[in-house]
């Protein structure tokens, strides 16, 4: 047997030569190796998304590197597991001046330096960029042993892998053909403790005796990621591993060994080397969930499946390291048995093993499940635990039970939709499930179906409700039998009765009820025409309250559309107050309806209504009438017949068939017209003559009905006789209408004529009044003819000479002059004359009438002569007040002789004696008649005088 740890040599014979490969590592790993072979090994799981644990895979990382380290040289790959794809991790070194780490976790040299012989240690940190969470691991770097030609010769010679080569014989054509061969795989256990680098095999070519060769190895793990795991001495060909391997990351490596000369020329074909990583039990089982939830119905039989729990192991599932076994460590609670469940140790299926599951006692069980690898070996196997929570589901194993044997309630009579009793039950099943919900039904005591029971969904109580009115005088108490059961039937094997029963005692309370008429409605038959004051019938009511002390009922009328009836308030006798008429508008289909009220004096007072229906029998109290009342016929060679119909409000036998005839007087009726009966209700009126003057004719028609006794009447039919066109329309309708105007039309025409005459008369009066006002005011009325407006255009402020006798105040409009007495003191205008006494002036004699203008001037003169207190002050200004002051110069320095001396005023003498004074004043008459100086503000300009003269004429 090969001792553990000793080299293993495997000879091989190829082409008559011996080639040996050598592996200096341990040949095998005992299956019983302790689980602590690798301290701090990370937990691996196939279901990485569930059992993934973020962090470094190792707490301490050992690496072997050469003495000379170049800047940027990759040294090792820090295996960091990031379970969150969105997590951003940053790596930092405790010696950032020598070592740095990239985002992929590869550690490289930050500068070029020589590694010392002592092991170099530093800490590598991993930090979350967002949460600042931190992980760390220790990195130990060991110096790689130096390989020299001298040292190789001094070393103990070990088995080698020799490259085959091709030998040529120069003297002949024979040669040795080179053959390819396969090296058996090298098995290397994971998590080896070293020391590192650990030799695996030595590769040598038999041509190294004649050539200086260099060896190299390529492939993942050598010069491809993950790089640096396998190295080879380029001179001796010794292949070594630099660190422990992890089967859960890479289970095997495929390398190729190369041999070249110093010029880089290939000397041998590459050799394939397969390195298998032997699994070790370095991973614990991991459950997919830490808490497993399952259900099982209460009362389930042993062997009932409950649930399945599953755990996985990252180790080789085909070896003992990955073979799991399950078992239950504990059960809580332990009633009714501590072993209510069992688990299949291979599949993880949990089943029941004992009876007695009762939800009402235990609603939930908690099991601790353990999974162990190494086929459950408690000594060498690794284990882990999880929790299984088993909920016991409810089944209907408990019927509802009434809380009392008898329930009581009461209800007033005649009330419906009233809850009279509340039935309570208990049910141990899970609330608000079909196994808990109660259904109530009536089993006895209610043959007429006056009660029903509803279930309250929240409390599960039964609500006894009245659905039909109850009469106290008939039933004073009810004793009901009720039963309660669940919505779903009881589970099989339950020994309880499926339902529970109880009794309900309901008392009926007497209340004051409304009286009612019997019968209602009451129908009587009566001939129409019954006079007022006759007894028609007796309409009385009854009181259903037989056990109450009450007085007699009182009656009153509630509805009587035609006001034909009255009722006695004590005995209910109905008498007529008017004549019953079948033809009334209030009678429909010969039926007349009246409503009456009966009231008691209970507490509270109640009342009831009754309807009296009177079927009125017809009597022949209406005479027939002709229809239509008017007709039109045309003048033709063959006179047209007029169809008429008889109408009678009465009904058979007091209506048709009718008899039609014409009266004997006047004699012209039968001479001109004839009537023929064509049916029981219709007749034809025809003209006997061939020609009749166009117009409207009243034709009386006597109609007699078939009643007993008969009733007849004479109806007047207005017949319009005219000449018609080809369309049958009257062509002389205007003349006919004019000839046949009725009284209403004549009255309307007369009213229109009267209104028109009144309007004309009012217009004439208004015109005369307006003409009279014009004659009275003449020029003073019309502002356009007012000379004062013309005078205002000259902006004259003067009023004339002081010694003139003219009273110019008469030129003002009379309606603008206000009495001096009504003006308050202190607000008088500056242009008004003072109120003090004025000198008297002689009265002038009247002059001959000169005409309209002369009349005007004469009136002014008379007014001035009769008013001695009217000197020519400012108040006499006829042009209205224009304000104090004037932009014109003063005229006080001018005298009358010079002001108009250049003009010839003799022509004023030709105008008559009235203008002689003006001629004297301005033409140079007697100088004593007027002052030589014209007062200021009273001088009239020459142009103004000329204007006045021209306006006067």
ZAMARGU-4260 file (C-alpha; in steps of 0.2 Angstrom, whole numbers, plus 5000, padded with zeros to 4 digits):
<rodrens>
0) 5000/5000/5000 | 5006/5017/4996 | 5008/5028/5012 | 4998/5044/5012 | 5008/5059/5006
5) 5021/5049/4998 | 5024/5051/4979 | 5015/5040/4967 | 5024/5034/4952 | 5015/5027/4937
10) 5026/5019/4923 | 5021/5019/4905 | 5030/5010/4890 | 5029/5019/4874 | 5039/5014/4858
15) 5050/5003/4868 | 5055/5017/4880 | 5050/5020/4898 | 5041/5037/4903 | 5037/5041/4921
20) 5025/5055/4928 | 5027/5059/4946 | 5014/5068/4958 | 5021/5073/4974 | 5005/5077/4982
25) 4994/5066/4992 | 4987/5051/4982 | 4970/5051/4990 | 4959/5058/5004 | 4951/5047/5016
30) 4932/5047/5016 | 4933/5049/5035 | 4942/5065/5035 | 4935/5077/5048 | 4924/5091/5043
35) 4936/5104/5050 | 4949/5100/5037 | 4947/5117/5030 | 4944/5130/5043 | 4932/5145/5038
40) 4927/5137/5022 | 4912/5146/5014 | 4895/5138/5012 | 4891/5133/4995 | 4873/5129/4988
45) 4866/5124/4971 | 4852/5135/4974 | 4863/5151/4976 | 4848/5163/4974 | 4841/5156/4990
50) 4856/5151/5001 | 4868/5164/4994 | 4879/5173/5008 | 4888/5188/5003 | 4906/5189/5008
55) 4924/5181/5004 | 4925/5163/5002 | 4940/5161/5014 | 4945/5171/5029 | 4964/5168/5025
60) 4971/5166/5008 | 4988/5159/5005 | 4997/5162/4988 | 5015/5158/4982 | 5023/5171/4970
65) 5041/5174/4964 | 5053/5185/4972 | 5053/5198/4958 | 5036/5207/4956 | 5032/5218/4942
70) 5020/5233/4942 | 5003/5228/4937 | 5007/5209/4939 | 4992/5199/4944 | 4995/5190/4960
75) 4979/5181/4964 | 4960/5182/4963 | 4950/5186/4979 | 4935/5175/4978 | 4920/5186/4983
80) 4902/5181/4982 | 4890/5195/4979 | 4872/5189/4981 | 4864/5205/4975 | 4867/5210/4957
85) 4863/5228/4961 | 4876/5229/4975 | 4891/5239/4970 | 4907/5233/4979 | 4924/5242/4980
90) 4940/5232/4985 | 4954/5241/4995 | 4971/5235/5002 | 4978/5239/5019 | 4995/5241/5009
95) 4989/5252/4995 | 5007/5257/4991 | 5011/5239/4986 | 4995/5230/4982 | 4979/5235/4974
100) 4963/5226/4969 | 4952/5229/4954 | 4933/5228/4953 | 4933/5210/4948 | 4943/5206/4964
105) 4960/5202/4955 | 4974/5208/4966 | 4989/5215/4957 | 5006/5224/4961 | 5005/5242/4963
110) 5023/5244/4960 | 5039/5233/4956 | 5048/5227/4971 | 5057/5211/4977 | 5047/5200/4989
115) 5056/5196/5006 | 5060/5179/5012 | 5048/5182/5026 | 5029/5179/5022 | 5020/5195/5018
120) 5003/5199/5025 | 4990/5212/5021 | 4971/5214/5023 | 4959/5215/5008 | 4943/5225/5012
125) 4927/5224/5002 | 4915/5239/5005 | 4897/5242/4999 | 4897/5259/4990 | 4879/5263/4996
130) 4877/5255/5013 | 4896/5255/5018 | 4894/5237/5023 | 4912/5230/5025 | 4920/5212/5023
135) 4938/5208/5025 | 4950/5193/5022 | 4969/5191/5026 | 4981/5188/5011 | 4997/5179/5015
140) 5011/5179/5001 | 5025/5166/5002 | 5041/5167/4992 | 5042/5154/4978 | 5057/5143/4979
145) 5071/5147/4967 | 5074/5135/4953 | 5092/5134/4946 | 5101/5121/4936 | 5112/5117/4950
150) 5098/5115/4962 | 5089/5104/4950 | 5104/5092/4949 | 5105/5092/4968 | 5087/5088/4971
155) 5081/5070/4973 | 5077/5063/4957 | 5059/5060/4954 | 5048/5052/4941 | 5046/5062/4926
160) 5034/5064/4911 | 5045/5062/4896 | 5040/5069/4879 | 5042/5056/4865 | 5052/5062/4851
165) 5056/5056/4833 | 5073/5049/4829 | 5080/5048/4811 | 5093/5036/4805 | 5104/5045/4792
170) 5111/5029/4784 | 5095/5021/4780 | 5077/5026/4776 | 5070/5018/4792 | 5063/5030/4805
175) 5054/5029/4822 | 5037/5036/4821 | 5032/5048/4835 | 5015/5043/4844 | 5003/5053/4854
180) 4998/5047/4871 | 4986/5052/4885 | 4992/5055/4903 | 4980/5049/4916 | 4971/5062/4925
185) 4979/5069/4941 | 4968/5069/4956 | 4970/5083/4968 | 4960/5085/4984 | 4952/5102/4987
190) 4956/5113/5002 | 4974/5106/5003 | 4984/5113/5017 | 5000/5114/5008 | 5014/5119/5010
195) 5013/5129/4993 | 5018/5128/4980 | 5015/5110/4980 | 5023/5099/4967 | 5011/5089/4956
200) 5022/5081/4942 | 5038/5084/4932 | 5038/5085/4914 | 5054/5082/4904 | 5059/5079/4886
205) 5072/5066/4882 | 5080/5079/4870 | 5085/5090/4884 | 5102/5081/4883 | 5106/5089/4867
210) 5096/5105/4868 | 5093/5118/4881 | 5074/5117/4883 | 5061/5128/4891 | 5044/5121/4898
215) 5028/5130/4900 | 5010/5126/4903 | 4994/5134/4896 | 4975/5133/4900 | 4963/5139/4913
220) 4972/5140/4929 | 4989/5143/4922 | 4989/5158/4909 | 4970/5159/4908 | 4958/5164/4922
225) 4959/5160/4935 | 4978/5163/4932 | 4992/5158/4944 | 4984/5142/4951 | 4997/5131/4942
230) 5015/5136/4938 | 5029/5126/4930 | 5048/5128/4932 | 5053/5132/4914 | 5070/5123/4917
235) 5066/5108/4927 | 5048/5106/4921 | 5041/5104/4938 | 5022/5108/4938 | 5016/5114/4955
240) 4999/5121/4962 | 5000/5137/4972 | 4985/5137/4983 | 4971/5126/4989 | 4958/5122/4976
245) 4939/5122/4978 | 4929/5109/4969 | 4913/5119/4971 | 4920/5132/4960 | 4930/5122/4947
250) 4929/5103/4948 | 4943/5100/4935 | 4957/5109/4925 | 4963/5105/4908 | 4981/5111/4904
255) 4993/5108/4890 | 5012/5106/4893 | 5024/5113/4880 | 5043/5111/4877 | 5052/5124/4866
260) 5071/5127/4863 | 5079/5143/4867 | 5074/5151/4851 | 5056/5147/4854 | 5054/5133/4842
265) 5043/5119/4847 | 5052/5103/4851 | 5038/5092/4856 | 5020/5091/4853 | 5010/5098/4868
270) 5004/5086/4881 | 4986/5087/4888 | 4986/5086/4907 | 4969/5084/4917 | 4968/5089/4935
275) 4953/5083/4944 | 4948/5091/4961 | 4943/5078/4973 | 4928/5083/4984 | 4929/5085/5002
280) 4915/5088/5014 | 4917/5106/5017 | 4899/5112/5014 | 4884/5110/5026 | 4867/5106/5019
285) 4856/5121/5017 | 4837/5121/5017 | 4828/5131/5003 | 4818/5140/5016 | 4821/5142/5035
290) 4803/5141/5038 | 4791/5129/5030 | 4772/5130/5031 | 4760/5116/5029 | 4742/5111/5033
295) 4733/5096/5039 | 4715/5093/5042 | 4710/5090/5060 | 4705/5072/5063 | 4716/5066/5049
300) 4721/5047/5050 | 4739/5041/5052 | 4749/5041/5036 | 4741/5057/5030 | 4753/5067/5019
305) 4757/5085/5026 | 4771/5093/5017 | 4789/5091/5010 | 4805/5100/5016 | 4820/5101/5005
310) 4838/5104/5008 | 4853/5105/4996 | 4872/5102/4998 | 4885/5110/4987 | 4896/5095/4989
315) 4897/5081/4976 | 4879/5073/4976 | 4886/5057/4970 | 4898/5055/4985 | 4894/5053/5003
320) 4898/5072/5006 | 4882/5077/4996 | 4870/5063/5002 | 4858/5070/5014 | 4846/5062/5027
325) 4832/5071/5037 | 4825/5068/5054 | 4813/5078/5066 | 4822/5085/5081 | 4807/5091/5091
330) 4789/5094/5091 | 4779/5108/5100 | 4767/5106/5108 | 4769/5088/5112 | 4750/5085/5114
335) 4741/5074/5112 | 4757/5064/5108 | 4775/5069/5106 | 4777/5060/5090 | 4762/5066/5080
340) 4772/5067/5064 | 4787/5058/5055 | 4798/5062/5040 | 4805/5052/5026 | 4824/5053/5029
345) 4828/5053/5011 | 4814/5063/5002 | 4809/5075/5017 | 4790/5070/5016 | 4781/5074/5032
350) 4767/5063/5037 | 4756/5060/5052 | 4759/5044/5062 | 4746/5046/5076 | 4728/5051/5078
355) 4720/5064/5088 | 4723/5080/5078 | 4710/5092/5085 | 4710/5110/5080 | 4700/5116/5094
360) 4714/5110/5106 | 4730/5112/5096 | 4729/5124/5081 | 4747/5123/5076 | 4762/5112/5077
365) 4781/5118/5076 | 4794/5105/5070 | 4813/5107/5070 | 4819/5097/5055 | 4838/5092/5053
370) 4847/5088/5037 | 4864/5079/5038 | 4876/5074/5024 | 4887/5059/5024 | 4871/5049/5024
375) 4866/5056/5041 | 4882/5051/5050 | 4881/5060/5066 | 4900/5059/5069 | 4907/5065/5052
380) 4892/5073/5043 | 4888/5091/5043 | 4870/5096/5047 | 4858/5111/5047 | 4841/5114/5053
385) 4824/5122/5048 | 4807/5125/5055 | 4791/5117/5049 | 4775/5125/5054 | 4760/5114/5052
390) 4743/5122/5054 | 4728/5111/5058 | 4713/5116/5047 | 4696/5115/5053 | 4683/5103/5049
395) 4665/5103/5054 | 4666/5092/5069 | 4656/5103/5081 | 4638/5107/5078 | 4630/5123/5084
400) 4623/5123/5101 | 4609/5135/5108 | 4615/5144/5124 | 4597/5142/5131 | 4583/5130/5130
405) 4570/5143/5129 | 4570/5161/5122 | 4557/5174/5124 | 4551/5189/5114 | 4536/5200/5111
410) 4528/5209/5096 | 4514/5222/5094 | 4500/5216/5084 | 4499/5221/5066 | 4517/5224/5065
415) 4528/5216/5052 | 4547/5216/5048 | 4550/5217/5067 | 4564/5207/5076 | 4555/5199/5091
420) 4569/5187/5098 | 4588/5185/5096 | 4594/5166/5096 | 4612/5164/5102 | 4622/5148/5098
425) 4640/5143/5101 | 4651/5133/5089 | 4669/5128/5093 | 4674/5127/5074 | 4683/5141/5066
430) 4673/5157/5065 | 4666/5163/5049 | 4668/5147/5040 | 4655/5135/5033 | 4658/5124/5048
435) 4654/5138/5060 | 4640/5147/5050 | 4623/5142/5058 | 4607/5140/5048 | 4591/5141/5057
440) 4574/5134/5053 | 4557/5133/5060 | 4551/5115/5065 | 4535/5119/5074 | 4523/5132/5081
445) 4520/5142/5066 | 4508/5134/5054 | 4503/5150/5045 | 4521/5155/5042 | 4520/5172/5051
450) 4538/5171/5057 | 4555/5168/5049 | 4573/5167/5055 | 4588/5176/5048 | 4606/5173/5052
455) 4617/5188/5058 | 4633/5185/5048 | 4644/5193/5061 | 4638/5186/5077 | 4630/5170/5070
460) 4614/5174/5080 | 4597/5169/5074 | 4585/5184/5072 | 4566/5179/5073 | 4557/5191/5062
465) 4538/5194/5060 | 4534/5193/5041 | 4514/5193/5042 | 4503/5204/5054 | 4497/5196/5069
470) 4480/5199/5077 | 4479/5200/5096 | 4461/5196/5096 | 4465/5179/5087 | 4482/5174/5094
475) 4489/5181/5110 | 4505/5170/5111 | 4516/5159/5100 | 4527/5145/5105 | 4540/5141/5091
480) 4552/5126/5090 | 4568/5130/5081 | 4583/5120/5075 | 4601/5126/5071 | 4614/5117/5060
485) 4629/5122/5050 | 4630/5126/5032 | 4640/5110/5029 | 4636/5093/5036 | 4646/5086/5050
490) 4662/5077/5046 | 4661/5058/5046 | 4663/5049/5062 | 4658/5063/5073 | 4647/5057/5087
495) 4638/5073/5091 | 4620/5076/5084 | 4620/5086/5068 | 4608/5100/5075 | 4603/5108/5091
500) 4584/5113/5095 | 4576/5126/5107 | 4559/5134/5109 | 4554/5153/5107 | 4540/5160/5117
505) 4532/5176/5108 | 4519/5186/5117 | 4508/5197/5106 | 4504/5215/5113 | 4487/5222/5110
510) 4486/5239/5102 | 4472/5251/5096 | 4467/5246/5079 | 4459/5255/5065 | 4440/5253/5063
515) 4435/5245/5047 | 4419/5247/5036 | 4409/5231/5031 | 4408/5229/5017 | 4421/5240/5009
520) 4417/5246/4996 | 4398/5246/4998 | 4388/5245/4982 | 4370/5252/4981 | 4358/5254/4965
525) 4348/5270/4964 | 4338/5279/4951 | 4344/5296/4946 | 4334/5311/4950 | 4332/5307/4969
530) 4329/5323/4977 | 4338/5331/4992 | 4334/5325/5009 | 4330/5307/5005 | 4338/5293/5015
535) 4350/5283/5004 | 4358/5270/5015 | 4367/5266/5031 | 4386/5264/5030 | 4394/5259/5047
540) 4411/5252/5053 | 4417/5240/5066 | 4431/5241/5079 | 4442/5226/5080 | 4447/5230/5098
545) 4436/5219/5108 | 4446/5220/5124 | 4448/5239/5125 | 4436/5251/5134 | 4431/5263/5120
550) 4416/5273/5115 | 4405/5272/5099 | 4413/5277/5083 | 4411/5294/5075 | 4408/5296/5056
555) 4413/5310/5044 | 4413/5313/5025 | 4430/5312/5017 | 4427/5313/4999 | 4411/5318/4989
560) 4415/5326/4972 | 4398/5332/4968 | 4393/5336/4986 | 4377/5326/4985 | 4378/5316/5001
565) 4380/5319/5020 | 4382/5306/5034 | 4376/5305/5052 | 4391/5306/5064 | 4383/5294/5076
570) 4373/5280/5066 | 4381/5282/5049 | 4365/5285/5039 | 4368/5293/5023 | 4356/5306/5015
575) 4356/5316/4999 | 4359/5335/4999 | 4356/5337/4980 | 4348/5328/4966 | 4357/5313/4959
580) 4361/5315/4941 | 4368/5301/4931 | 4373/5313/4917 | 4385/5322/4929 | 4403/5324/4925
585) 4407/5315/4942 | 4399/5299/4937 | 4409/5287/4927 | 4401/5272/4919 | 4385/5275/4929
590) 4395/5274/4945 | 4397/5288/4958 | 4410/5285/4972 | 4411/5294/4989 | 4423/5290/5004
595) 4419/5291/5022 | 4429/5291/5038 | 4426/5281/5055 | 4436/5286/5070 | 4438/5280/5088
600) 4444/5288/5104 | 4458/5276/5108 | 4476/5280/5113 | 4482/5284/5100 | 4465/5288/5090
605) 4463/5277/5075 | 4453/5279/5060 | 4447/5269/5045 | 4440/5274/5028 | 4426/5266/5018
610) 4420/5269/5000 | 4402/5270/4995 | 4398/5266/4977 | 4381/5272/4970 | 4376/5264/4953
615) 4364/5277/4946 | 4349/5270/4935 | 4345/5280/4920 | 4328/5289/4919 | 4322/5298/4903
620) 4326/5316/4910 | 4335/5322/4894 | 4327/5327/4878 | 4337/5323/4862 | 4346/5336/4852
625) 4351/5338/4834 | 4369/5337/4829 | 4378/5346/4821 | 4370/5363/4825 | 4376/5370/4808
630) 4376/5364/4790 | 4381/5370/4773 | 4373/5366/4756 | 4376/5372/4738 | 4363/5378/4726
635) 4362/5364/4713 | 4349/5358/4700 | 4347/5343/4712 | 4347/5350/4730 | 4359/5341/4742
640) 4352/5332/4757 | 4359/5337/4774 | 4363/5322/4786 | 4359/5326/4804 | 4361/5315/4820
645) 4351/5315/4836 | 4360/5314/4853 | 4353/5310/4870 | 4363/5310/4886 | 4351/5296/4892
650) 4355/5278/4888 | 4344/5264/4882 | 4329/5262/4883 | 4327/5281/4885 | 4337/5285/4870
655) 4335/5280/4852 | 4328/5275/4840 | 4322/5293/4837 | 4308/5301/4827 | 4312/5316/4817
660) 4299/5329/4810 | 4297/5347/4805 | 4285/5359/4815 | 4269/5365/4807 | 4273/5384/4810
665) 4279/5394/4802 | 4272/5386/4786 | 4287/5391/4776 | 4297/5377/4785 | 4287/5362/4778
670) 4285/5372/4762 | 4304/5374/4759 | 4311/5359/4768 | 4308/5340/4770 | 4315/5328/4783
675) 4317/5309/4780 | 4323/5297/4794 | 4336/5285/4787 | 4340/5275/4804 | 4336/5275/4822
680) 4348/5290/4825 | 4350/5298/4808 | 4339/5308/4796 | 4341/5319/4780 | 4335/5336/4778
685) 4332/5341/4760 | 4326/5357/4751 | 4309/5356/4742 | 4312/5371/4731 | 4324/5371/4716
690) 4330/5388/4720 | 4333/5397/4736 | 4341/5414/4739 | 4358/5412/4746 | 4359/5415/4765
695) 4358/5407/4782 | 4341/5399/4787 | 4335/5392/4804 | 4327/5376/4802 | 4318/5369/4818
700) 4318/5350/4819 | 4307/5341/4832 | 4316/5325/4839 | 4307/5312/4850 | 4316/5298/4859
705) 4309/5280/4863 | 4308/5283/4882 | 4293/5279/4892 | 4286/5292/4893 | 4294/5300/4878
710) 4304/5315/4878 | 4306/5327/4864 | 4313/5344/4860 | 4314/5356/4845 | 4332/5360/4839
715) 4336/5374/4827 | 4348/5369/4813 | 4357/5383/4805 | 4358/5379/4786 | 4370/5390/4776
720) 4364/5390/4757 | 4376/5397/4744 | 4382/5396/4727 | 4398/5384/4726 | 4412/5382/4714
725) 4418/5366/4706 | 4427/5362/4723 | 4411/5363/4733 | 4416/5380/4741 | 4404/5394/4743
730) 4408/5409/4731 | 4397/5422/4740 | 4402/5418/4757 | 4406/5436/4761 | 4388/5441/4757
735) 4381/5426/4766 | 4391/5430/4782 | 4386/5448/4781 | 4368/5444/4780 | 4369/5431/4794
740) 4380/5441/4806 | 4375/5436/4824 | 4372/5447/4839 | 4390/5445/4845 | 4398/5450/4829
745) 4387/5465/4828 | 4391/5471/4845 | 4410/5468/4842 | 4408/5479/4826 | 4399/5493/4835
750) 4412/5493/4849 | 4426/5495/4836 | 4417/5510/4828 | 4415/5518/4845 | 4433/5516/4850
755) 4438/5523/4833 | 4427/5539/4835 | 4433/5542/4852 | 4451/5542/4846 | 4447/5554/4832
760) 4438/5565/4844 | 4453/5565/4856 | 4465/5570/4842 | 4454/5584/4836 | 4453/5591/4854
765) 4472/5589/4856 | 4475/5599/4839 | 4463/5613/4845 | 4471/5615/4861 | 4488/5615/4853
770) 4482/5629/4841 | 4475/5639/4855 | 4491/5638/4865 | 4501/5644/4849 | 4489/5658/4847
775) 4491/5663/4866 | 4510/5663/4867 | 4514/5667/4849 | 4532/5671/4847 | 4536/5668/4865
780) 4531/5650/4864 | 4543/5644/4851 | 4561/5646/4855 | 4566/5647/4837 | 4555/5663/4835
785) 4561/5671/4852 | 4571/5687/4847 | 4580/5685/4863 | 4591/5671/4856 | 4595/5683/4842
790) 4600/5697/4854 | 4611/5685/4864 | 4621/5683/4848 | 4627/5701/4850 | 4634/5698/4867
795) 4625/5714/4873 | 4625/5718/4891 | 4615/5734/4891 | 4597/5736/4895 | 4593/5753/4887
800) 4592/5771/4893 | 4586/5775/4911 | 4574/5788/4906 | 4565/5777/4893 | 4547/5772/4897
805) 4548/5755/4889 | 4545/5740/4900 | 4557/5727/4892 | 4553/5714/4906 | 4538/5709/4895
810) 4550/5702/4883 | 4554/5688/4895 | 4545/5672/4895 | 4530/5673/4907 | 4534/5656/4915
815) 4552/5660/4919 | 4547/5676/4929 | 4546/5672/4948 | 4537/5683/4960 | 4549/5693/4971
820) 4541/5688/4986 | 4545/5670/4985 | 4564/5672/4983 | 4573/5671/4999 | 4584/5686/5004
825) 4602/5684/5000 | 4601/5674/4984 | 4595/5687/4972 | 4604/5688/4956 | 4614/5703/4952
830) 4604/5707/4936 | 4587/5708/4946 | 4580/5724/4950 | 4580/5730/4968 | 4564/5728/4978
835) 4564/5747/4985 | 4552/5759/4978 | 4555/5766/4961 | 4549/5783/4954 | 4532/5784/4945
840) 4530/5786/4926 | 4516/5793/4917 | 4504/5781/4908 | 4505/5781/4890 | 4490/5782/4879
845) 4485/5768/4868 | 4490/5768/4850 | 4480/5761/4835 | 4482/5742/4832 | 4496/5740/4820
850) 4494/5721/4817 | 4502/5706/4826 | 4518/5714/4829 | 4510/5729/4834 | 4499/5720/4847
855) 4515/5712/4854 | 4523/5729/4856 | 4507/5737/4862 | 4506/5724/4876 | 4523/5728/4881
860) 4520/5746/4882 | 4504/5744/4892 | 4513/5733/4904 | 4527/5746/4906 | 4514/5761/4908
865) 4505/5752/4921 | 4520/5747/4931 | 4528/5763/4937 | 4541/5753/4947 | 4550/5746/4931
870) 4565/5757/4927 | 4577/5750/4914 | 4588/5741/4927 | 4599/5726/4924 | 4584/5715/4929
875) 4576/5721/4912 | 4589/5712/4902 | 4581/5701/4890 | 4596/5691/4885 | 4598/5682/4902
880) 4612/5684/4914 | 4629/5682/4906 | 4640/5686/4921 | 4648/5701/4929 | 4660/5711/4919
885) 4663/5713/4901 | 4678/5711/4889 | 4671/5727/4880 | 4676/5744/4885 | 4664/5756/4895
890) 4652/5766/4886 | 4648/5778/4900 | 4659/5792/4892 | 4649/5792/4876 | 4635/5803/4874
895) 4619/5800/4864 | 4623/5814/4852 | 4639/5807/4846 | 4635/5789/4847 | 4623/5789/4833
900) 4625/5806/4825 | 4631/5799/4809 | 4616/5789/4805 | 4599/5794/4798 | 4584/5789/4808
905) 4571/5799/4800 | 4564/5783/4791 | 4558/5778/4808 | 4545/5791/4807 | 4537/5782/4792
910) 4533/5767/4803 | 4521/5776/4813 | 4519/5785/4830 | 4526/5770/4839 | 4543/5772/4832
915) 4543/5791/4832 | 4551/5791/4849 | 4566/5780/4842 | 4567/5793/4828 | 4568/5807/4841
920) 4581/5798/4852 | 4593/5793/4838 | 4589/5805/4825 | 4592/5821/4835 | 4575/5826/4841
925) 4572/5836/4857 | 4587/5834/4867 | 4577/5836/4883 | 4568/5819/4880 | 4583/5809/4885
930) 4599/5811/4894 | 4615/5816/4885 | 4625/5802/4893 | 4621/5784/4890 | 4622/5774/4906
935) 4635/5760/4907 | 4627/5743/4903 | 4611/5751/4896 | 4617/5757/4879 | 4610/5748/4864
940) 4622/5747/4849 | 4617/5753/4833 | 4618/5736/4825 | 4606/5729/4839 | 4593/5742/4835
945) 4594/5738/4817 | 4591/5720/4821 | 4577/5724/4832 | 4569/5734/4819 | 4571/5721/4806
950) 4565/5707/4817 | 4549/5717/4822 | 4544/5718/4803
</rodrens>
